[in-house]
Amino acid sequence: MTFESQPPAPGASSPPEPRGPLAGLKVLDFTRVLAGPYCTALLADLGAEVVKVEAPQGDEYRHIGPFRSGESALYQLVNRNKLGLCIDLKQAAGRGLVQRLIRSADVLVENFRPGVAARLGIGYHDAVRENPRLIYASISGFGQQGTYKDLPAFDLIAQAMSGFMAMTGEPQGPPMKVGESIGDLAAGLFCSWAILAALYERTRTGRGRQIDVGMVDALVALSPTAIAQWMFGQSSPHRTGNRHPLSTPFGAFPARDGHVVVCVLNGPQFARLADCLGHPELAADPRFASDEERTRHEPELAAILGQWLAPQSARQAVARLQEAGVPASTIEEPVDVFEGAHVAERQLLSRTLHPRLGAIPAMEQPVHFGGLPRGRQRPAPALGEHNRAVLARWLSLSAAELDRLAAEAAIQGDSR
């Protein structure tokens, strides 16, 4: 794999120079695994100083593969651009440090099961007593209140309990999960959006805000098509495989050597498709006169399209459809996407220099901000890597105080 952007200097353990639209924002990150770390990574990408606070055993994602030289790729990708503290909250000295850090922070993000943060002394009411201006964001499976709030939640459970799995898969097949951890990622994305809204509100009110994001809630919010079917449809939302539940032809259709995605949403697009198929008369056929009628007669239309596609390669068919003005695509393999022209041209992947691994891929947030250069990602921190740098700068602790905290094991890890 090749990368276009310039890497940062390796091994830098001191806080970086602020850059980006969130420069100067201080975020305490008590999150683990995926939903919370993804949220705070998006903030860090835009210049926020995100300090990841881990227990001595570290984030669970440090121990989930794939690995290289003992380093987790997942951990690296979703903890990019952060600074690392390792604090033992079971010790009074550790809890005291965190209370002082909260006083200096703008935002705190946690994704423990509801009630756990309070037991650790970093719950919402504890935090706002220390800092009334704090934006306090919690991500959990089912939210901080409700019937299911105490249940453990993973992405697969969120997909199952949100209706997503019931809508995914072939009509006669079993429910299927979405290929990525969409429940985690959606919750993290919504949480980052909510934090920015609360920060804007704080400029008017001077006060912070409590934010409560549930993974299941986030997936329900990503279900407008299913909700529309439930509202006004003749049948309940159900699995339609690679076919759109409301529009036709809108799905994946077999060609000689693969599948072709065709997306037709309106009359002019269908007329262009009919011309391309060599059957312009289909545009005037009453069976296909509207999107609703085309969906009602989907089997007949799919058969006609299938006959046209069968002798052609997928790429040949897509080229003909695109030339005719019909939205169409081949189905690309992930590796081809990651190594392809679009990702390179849009700078969606860059590289960073890891002190142990050398140059490794790094994810970039997808939005391009005019004048903000890309490709300056920093690797995820080692456990406790920035203990001394952050505590000296945020709390003005002396070297002797830091030595004492390390000797007492209140702070741990590879401290610098």
ChimeraX attribute file (.defattr): number of C-alpha atoms within 10 A of each C-alpha:
attribute: neighborCount
match mode: 1-to-1
recipient: residues
	/A:1	9
	/A:2	10
	/A:3	18
	/A:4	12
	/A:5	17
	/A:6	14
	/A:7	18
	/A:8	17
	/A:9	12
	/A:10	15
	/A:11	14
	/A:12	15
	/A:13	19
	/A:14	15
	/A:15	16
	/A:16	13
	/A:17	9
	/A:18	14
	/A:19	16
	/A:20	16
	/A:21	14
	/A:22	16
	/A:23	15
	/A:24	14
	/A:25	18
	/A:26	22
	/A:27	26
	/A:28	24
	/A:29	26
	/A:30	22
	/A:31	23
	/A:32	23
	/A:33	19
	/A:34	24
	/A:35	29
	/A:36	29
	/A:37	29
	/A:38	25
	/A:39	27
	/A:40	33
	/A:41	26
	/A:42	23
	/A:43	27
	/A:44	28
	/A:45	24
	/A:46	20
	/A:47	22
	/A:48	24
	/A:49	26
	/A:50	28
	/A:51	26
	/A:52	26
	/A:53	23
	/A:54	24
	/A:55	18
	/A:56	18
	/A:57	13
	/A:58	18
	/A:59	20
	/A:60	12
	/A:61	19
	/A:62	20
	/A:63	15
	/A:64	14
	/A:65	13
	/A:66	11
	/A:67	13
	/A:68	10
	/A:69	7
	/A:70	12
	/A:71	18
	/A:72	16
	/A:73	19
	/A:74	17
	/A:75	25
	/A:76	22
	/A:77	19
	/A:78	25
	/A:79	28
	/A:80	25
	/A:81	30
	/A:82	29
	/A:83	30
	/A:84	28
	/A:85	31
	/A:86	26
	/A:87	27
	/A:88	21
	/A:89	20
	/A:90	12
	/A:91	13
	/A:92	11
	/A:93	17
	/A:94	18
	/A:95	18
	/A:96	14
	/A:97	18
	/A:98	19
	/A:99	18
	/A:100	15
	/A:101	20
	/A:102	23
	/A:103	18
	/A:104	17
	/A:105	20
	/A:106	19
	/A:107	24
	/A:108	25
	/A:109	25
	/A:110	25
	/A:111	25
	/A:112	18
	/A:113	19
	/A:114	22
	/A:115	13
	/A:116	13
	/A:117	17
	/A:118	14
	/A:119	9
	/A:120	12
	/A:121	17
	/A:122	20
	/A:123	17
	/A:124	21
	/A:125	14
	/A:126	15
	/A:127	21
	/A:128	20
	/A:129	13
	/A:130	15
	/A:131	20
	/A:132	16
	/A:133	21
	/A:134	27
	/A:135	26
	/A:136	25
	/A:137	23
	/A:138	25
	/A:139	27
	/A:140	27
	/A:141	29
	/A:142	25
	/A:143	21
	/A:144	19
	/A:145	11
	/A:146	8
	/A:147	9
	/A:148	12
	/A:149	17
	/A:150	16
	/A:151	12
	/A:152	13
	/A:153	19
	/A:154	18
	/A:155	21
	/A:156	19
	/A:157	16
	/A:158	25
	/A:159	25
	/A:160	18
	/A:161	18
	/A:162	21
	/A:163	18
	/A:164	26
	/A:165	20
	/A:166	18
	/A:167	23
	/A:168	20
	/A:169	20
	/A:170	15
	/A:171	15
	/A:172	9
	/A:173	11
	/A:174	12
	/A:175	18
	/A:176	18
	/A:177	19
	/A:178	16
	/A:179	6
	/A:180	10
	/A:181	16
	/A:182	21
	/A:183	29
	/A:184	30
	/A:185	21
	/A:186	22
	/A:187	26
	/A:188	27
	/A:189	17
	/A:190	18
	/A:191	26
	/A:192	20
	/A:193	14
	/A:194	19
	/A:195	23
	/A:196	15
	/A:197	12
	/A:198	21
	/A:199	21
	/A:200	12
	/A:201	14
	/A:202	16
	/A:203	10
	/A:204	8
	/A:205	10
	/A:206	12
	/A:207	16
	/A:208	20
	/A:209	21
	/A:210	16
	/A:211	18
	/A:212	17
	/A:213	22
	/A:214	27
	/A:215	30
	/A:216	27
	/A:217	19
	/A:218	24
	/A:219	21
	/A:220	19
	/A:221	13
	/A:222	16
	/A:223	14
	/A:224	10
	/A:225	13
	/A:226	19
	/A:227	15
	/A:228	13
	/A:229	16
	/A:230	13
	/A:231	11
	/A:232	9
	/A:233	12
	/A:234	8
	/A:235	9
	/A:236	13
	/A:237	17
	/A:238	19
	/A:239	22
	/A:240	17
	/A:241	17
	/A:242	15
	/A:243	22
	/A:244	16
	/A:245	18
	/A:246	19
	/A:247	20
	/A:248	27
	/A:249	25
	/A:250	21
	/A:251	20
	/A:252	20
	/A:253	20
	/A:254	17
	/A:255	23
	/A:256	16
	/A:257	13
	/A:258	15
	/A:259	21
	/A:260	24
	/A:261	19
	/A:262	23
	/A:263	21
	/A:264	20
	/A:265	16
	/A:266	13
	/A:267	15
	/A:268	13
	/A:269	16
	/A:270	24
	/A:271	20
	/A:272	19
	/A:273	26
	/A:274	20
	/A:275	15
	/A:276	19
	/A:277	17
	/A:278	11
	/A:279	13
	/A:280	15
	/A:281	10
	/A:282	18
	/A:283	20
	/A:284	12
	/A:285	11
	/A:286	10
	/A:287	18
	/A:288	21
	/A:289	16
	/A:290	18
	/A:291	19
	/A:292	14
	/A:293	14
	/A:294	22
	/A:295	21
	/A:296	16
	/A:297	15
	/A:298	19
	/A:299	13
	/A:300	14
	/A:301	17
	/A:302	17
	/A:303	12
	/A:304	14
	/A:305	19
	/A:306	15
	/A:307	13
	/A:308	15
	/A:309	22
	/A:310	16
	/A:311	12
	/A:312	16
	/A:313	18
	/A:314	22
	/A:315	18
	/A:316	14
	/A:317	23
	/A:318	23
	/A:319	16
	/A:320	14
	/A:321	21
	/A:322	15
	/A:323	12
	/A:324	15
	/A:325	14
	/A:326	22
	/A:327	17
	/A:328	21
	/A:329	19
	/A:330	19
	/A:331	13
	/A:332	10
	/A:333	8
	/A:334	9
	/A:335	9
	/A:336	10
	/A:337	12
	/A:338	14
	/A:339	14
	/A:340	13
	/A:341	11
	/A:342	11
	/A:343	14
	/A:344	17
	/A:345	10
	/A:346	13
	/A:347	19
	/A:348	18
	/A:349	23
	/A:350	23
	/A:351	25
	/A:352	27
	/A:353	21
	/A:354	21
	/A:355	13
	/A:356	12
	/A:357	13
	/A:358	11
	/A:359	17
	/A:360	17
	/A:361	19
	/A:362	25
	/A:363	19
	/A:364	22
	/A:365	16
	/A:366	11
	/A:367	9
	/A:368	13
	/A:369	11
	/A:370	6
	/A:371	7
	/A:372	10
	/A:373	11
	/A:374	18
	/A:375	20
	/A:376	18
	/A:377	24
	/A:378	27
	/A:379	29
	/A:380	23
	/A:381	24
	/A:382	20
	/A:383	25
	/A:384	24
	/A:385	21
	/A:386	26
	/A:387	26
	/A:388	25
	/A:389	19
	/A:390	21
	/A:391	19
	/A:392	15
	/A:393	12
	/A:394	15
	/A:395	13
	/A:396	11
	/A:397	15
	/A:398	13
	/A:399	12
	/A:400	9
	/A:401	14
	/A:402	18
	/A:403	14
	/A:404	13
	/A:405	17
	/A:406	17
	/A:407	11
	/A:408	13
	/A:409	17
	/A:410	22
	/A:411	28
	/A:412	22
	/A:413	22
	/A:414	16
	/A:415	19
	/A:416	12
